Amino acid sequence: MTQVPSKISIIIPVYNVEQYLAKCLDSVIRQTYQNIEILVVNDGSKDNSAQIIADYVRKYPDKIKSFNKENGGLSDARNFGVDRATGDYIGFVDSDDYINPSMYEEMIELAERHDAEMVICNIQKVDQQGRIIQKLTQVPHMPEKIDLEKNFSVFSDISYFACNKLFRTELFNGKRFKRNVHFEDIQLIPQLLLMCKTIAQTQNFHYQYLERSDSITKTHTEKGLDIFKAIEDVEGFFSKTAYAVRVKELKNFQIFEGVYSFIAYLAFVKDDDVFYRMSENLEQFISKRDIKLKNILNYNRFGKNYLLSLPLKKSIFYLLFFARQKKLIRKLM
């Protein structure tokens, strides 16, 4: 008896992306793996996105399911899709990005071959002409099949994007993206990872993340403080798992996401008063978790010292930040 191929539900939240939407939808429709449903959630777009979606539904009625809802933000639109997904696996694609034709074929094959609850692929940042800006390797120097308990450093090392991963649908039982916050991926995806026994990965750069010109100049604000709330949620869940004793990996997660990633965000805060208020929040975050300067400077990611592995300009920026924050340095010593 021939086994029925697993079904993948691909969720695409849409909000005012008329310029990019067709390319995104084309890339998903053209997947070499065909047992998919594409759930396009129009989150109250005010541009021509709704018409574009309607045109694609007419062309591909067997593939695309479209939904219209009031604007509720990215998390709300994703959750809306998860609630209606009928697949064995779930994937997310942001509506201004696009994916390689074989992305889901390779990822479902890895999921089934290794009985993995989560599969990860690499990401390329591209500009609006499709030129590669940056390659983001996700899990270097690791086998294709990763036993999480034996390789738990993955918890603190990987980037917690939702869109370069394939999830077994059961992971979302009782779990959803947190609404009305920034850094919703950092809040939820680590919790899903902690529910896995096995993950799998490919070194192929299947996901194409568009670096939009209007996002490069965007000023960062105090909404960046949501990263600390996201980490607190992960810490609470972590303490209830079988990995609760793995305090080293938890501290490394706090350092990577709560210190390095937060400072990288802080670099684009242009208002001086906001910058200093957010720096004080960082000081409180560090002090509460008893993170020392030596912990930060000695943090290793994928077996390499993180600061030394960065481009020179970026590593100097981090060191200058610590040097300038004299009050913070005293707390860290």
C-alpha positions in Angstrom: 0.0 0.0 0.0 1.4 3.4 -1.0 2.0 5.8 1.8 0.3 9.2 1.5 2.8 12.0 1.5 2.8 14.2 4.6 0.9 17.4 4.1 2.6 20.8 4.8 0.6 23.9 5.8 2.5 27.0 4.7 1.2 30.2 6.5 1.8 33.6 4.8 0.7 36.6 6.8 0.1 39.7 4.5 0.1 43.3 5.4 0.6 46.1 2.8 3.1 44.2 0.7 1.7 44.7 -2.8 5.2 45.3 -4.2 6.6 41.9 -3.1 3.6 39.6 -2.7 3.5 38.0 -6.2 7.1 37.0 -6.0 6.6 35.4 -2.6 3.4 33.5 -3.7 5.1 32.3 -6.9 8.0 30.9 -5.0 5.6 28.9 -2.7 3.4 27.7 -5.5 6.4 26.5 -7.5 7.6 24.2 -4.7 8.7 20.8 -6.0 6.9 19.2 -3.1 3.3 19.5 -4.0 1.3 18.1 -1.0 0.9 21.6 0.5 -1.8 24.0 1.4 -1.0 27.7 1.3 -2.9 29.7 4.0 -2.7 33.4 3.0 -3.9 35.6 5.9 -4.6 39.2 4.8 -4.2 41.1 8.1 -6.2 44.2 7.2 -4.0 45.4 4.3 -4.9 48.9 3.0 -3.1 48.5 -0.4 -3.7 46.3 -3.3 -2.6 43.1 -1.5 -6.2 41.8 -1.2 -6.7 42.0 -5.0 -3.4 40.2 -5.7 -4.4 37.4 -3.3 -7.8 37.1 -5.0 -6.1 36.8 -8.4 -3.9 33.9 -7.1 -6.8 32.1 -5.5 -8.6 32.2 -8.9 -5.5 30.7 -10.6 -4.7 28.2 -7.9 -7.9 27.3 -6.1 -6.6 23.9 -5.1 -3.5 25.3 -3.5 -4.4 28.6 -1.9 -6.8 29.2 1.0 -7.2 33.0 1.6 -8.5 34.7 4.7 -9.3 38.3 5.5 -9.2 39.6 9.1 -8.9 42.9 10.9 -5.3 44.1 11.5 -3.9 42.4 14.5 -0.2 42.2 13.8 2.2 39.4 12.6 1.7 37.1 15.6 -2.1 37.3 15.4 -2.0 36.5 11.6 0.3 33.6 12.1 -1.9 32.2 15.0 -4.9 32.6 12.7 -3.2 30.4 10.2 -2.1 27.9 12.7 -5.7 27.6 14.0 -6.8 26.6 10.5 -3.9 24.5 9.3 -4.7 20.9 8.4 -1.2 19.7 7.6 1.1 17.3 9.4 3.8 20.0 9.4 3.7 23.8 9.5 6.0 26.3 7.8 5.9 30.1 7.8 7.0 32.5 5.0 6.9 36.3 5.4 5.1 37.9 2.5 8.0 40.1 1.4 10.5 37.1 1.3 10.7 34.2 -1.1 12.0 30.6 -1.0 13.9 28.2 -3.2 11.8 25.6 -5.2 13.2 22.6 -3.4 13.0 24.0 0.2 10.0 22.1 1.5 10.9 18.9 -0.5 14.2 18.7 1.3 12.9 19.7 4.7 10.0 17.2 4.8 12.4 14.5 3.6 14.8 15.3 6.5 11.9 15.4 9.0 10.6 12.0 8.0 14.0 10.3 7.6 15.2 11.4 11.0 11.8 11.5 12.8 12.6 15.1 13.6 10.1 17.5 15.1 11.8 20.6 13.7 14.0 21.1 10.5 16.2 24.1 9.9 17.7 25.6 6.7 20.1 28.4 6.1 19.0 32.0 5.2 20.3 34.5 2.7 19.7 38.2 3.1 19.0 39.7 -0.4 18.4 43.2 -1.7 15.5 44.2 -3.9 17.4 43.3 -7.0 18.0 39.8 -5.6 21.7 40.3 -4.9 23.0 38.4 -1.9 23.9 40.8 1.0 24.7 38.2 3.7 24.7 34.5 4.2 23.3 33.4 7.6 24.5 29.9 8.3 22.3 28.5 11.1 23.8 25.2 12.4 27.4 24.9 11.2 29.6 21.9 12.2 26.7 19.8 13.2 25.4 16.5 11.7 22.2 16.4 9.6 20.4 14.7 12.5 20.8 16.4 15.8 19.9 14.7 19.1 19.0 17.7 21.2 19.9 16.2 24.6 23.4 15.2 23.3 23.9 18.5 21.4 22.1 21.0 23.7 24.5 23.8 22.9 22.1 24.3 19.9 19.6 25.8 22.3 21.8 28.8 22.9 23.5 28.9 19.5 20.8 29.0 16.8 18.9 32.0 15.5 15.2 31.8 16.4 13.6 32.8 13.1 10.3 31.1 12.5 10.5 31.2 8.7 13.5 29.0 8.0 12.0 26.1 9.9 9.6 23.3 9.4 7.6 22.3 12.5 5.7 19.2 13.3 2.2 20.5 13.9 1.9 18.8 17.3 4.4 21.3 18.6 1.8 24.0 18.5 -0.6 22.1 20.8 -1.3 24.8 23.4 1.4 27.0 22.0 0.9 30.2 19.9 2.9 33.4 19.1 2.5 36.1 21.7 0.3 38.9 20.4 1.1 42.6 20.4 4.9 42.2 21.1 8.1 42.5 19.2 10.5 39.5 19.1 7.6 37.0 19.0 9.9 34.5 17.4 12.4 34.6 20.3 9.5 34.2 22.7 8.0 31.1 21.1 10.5 29.2 19.0 12.9 28.3 21.8 9.9 26.8 23.7 9.1 24.7 20.7 12.7 23.6 20.4 12.6 22.5 24.1 9.7 20.2 23.2 11.8 18.4 20.6 13.9 15.3 20.9 15.4 15.4 17.4 16.0 18.3 15.0 17.4 18.1 11.5 19.2 20.6 9.4 20.3 21.3 5.8 23.2 23.5 4.9 21.3 24.8 1.8 20.4 28.5 1.8 16.7 27.9 0.9 15.2 31.0 2.6 15.6 34.4 0.9 15.1 37.2 3.4 14.5 40.6 1.7 16.4 43.5 3.2 13.9 46.2 2.3 15.3 49.7 1.7 12.5 51.2 3.9 13.5 48.9 6.8 17.2 49.8 6.8 16.7 53.4 7.9 13.9 52.5 10.4 14.6 54.0 13.9 14.5 51.5 16.7 12.4 52.3 19.8 11.6 51.2 23.3 9.6 48.4 21.8 13.0 46.6 21.7 12.6 46.0 25.5 10.1 43.3 24.5 13.2 41.1 24.0 13.6 40.9 27.8 10.0 39.9 28.2 10.5 37.2 25.5 13.5 35.8 27.3 11.6 35.8 30.6 8.9 33.7 29.0 11.5 31.3 27.7 13.1 31.1 31.2 9.8 30.2 32.8 9.2 27.4 30.3 12.8 26.2 30.5 12.5 25.7 34.3 9.7 23.2 33.7 11.5 21.0 31.2 13.8 18.1 31.4 16.6 20.5 30.4 16.2 22.7 33.5 19.5 21.6 35.0 21.4 22.8 31.9 22.2 26.2 33.4 25.2 26.9 31.2 23.2 26.7 28.0 20.5 28.9 29.6 23.1 31.5 30.5 24.5 31.4 27.0 21.0 32.0 25.6 20.6 35.0 27.9 24.0 36.4 26.8 23.4 35.9 23.1 19.8 37.1 22.9 19.6 39.4 26.0 23.0 41.1 25.7 24.5 40.8 22.2 21.2 40.9 20.2 19.8 43.6 22.4 22.9 45.8 22.0 22.8 45.2 18.2 19.2 46.5 18.3 20.2 49.4 20.6 22.7 50.6 18.0 19.8 51.9 15.9 18.1 53.8 18.7 18.6 57.4 17.7 17.0 59.2 20.6 19.6 59.7 23.4 17.1 59.6 26.3 15.6 56.4 25.0 19.0 54.9 24.4 20.1 55.5 28.1 16.8 54.3 29.5 17.1 51.1 27.5 20.7 50.7 28.6 19.5 50.8 32.2 17.1 48.0 31.4 20.0 46.0 30.0 21.9 46.7 33.2 19.0 45.4 35.3 18.7 42.3 33.1 22.4 41.5 33.5 22.4 42.1 37.2 19.3 40.0 37.9 20.9 37.0 36.2 24.4 37.5 37.7 26.0 37.7 34.3 29.6 38.8 34.5 31.7 40.6 31.9 33.9 37.5 31.6 30.8 35.5 30.8 30.0 37.9 28.0 33.5 38.2 26.6 34.1 34.4 26.8 30.8 33.4 25.2 31.3 30.8 22.6 28.9 30.2 19.7 29.2 27.1 17.6 32.5 26.4 19.4 34.1 29.7 18.6 34.5 32.9 20.7 31.6 35.0 19.5 33.3 38.4 19.7 36.4 37.2 17.8 34.2 35.5 15.1 32.5 38.8 14.3 33.6 41.2 11.6 36.1 43.6 13.1 33.8 46.6 12.9 31.1 44.8 14.8 33.3 43.4 17.5 34.8 46.9 18.1 31.3 48.3 18.5 30.4 45.8 21.2 33.7 46.5 23.1 33.2 50.2 22.8 29.7 49.9 24.2 30.9 48.1 27.3 33.8 50.6 27.7 31.4 53.6 27.5 28.9 52.1 29.9 31.0 52.6 33.0 28.1 52.0 35.5 27.3 48.8 33.6 31.0 47.7 33.6 31.2 48.1 37.4 28.1 45.9 37.8 29.6 43.3 35.5 32.9 43.0 37.3 
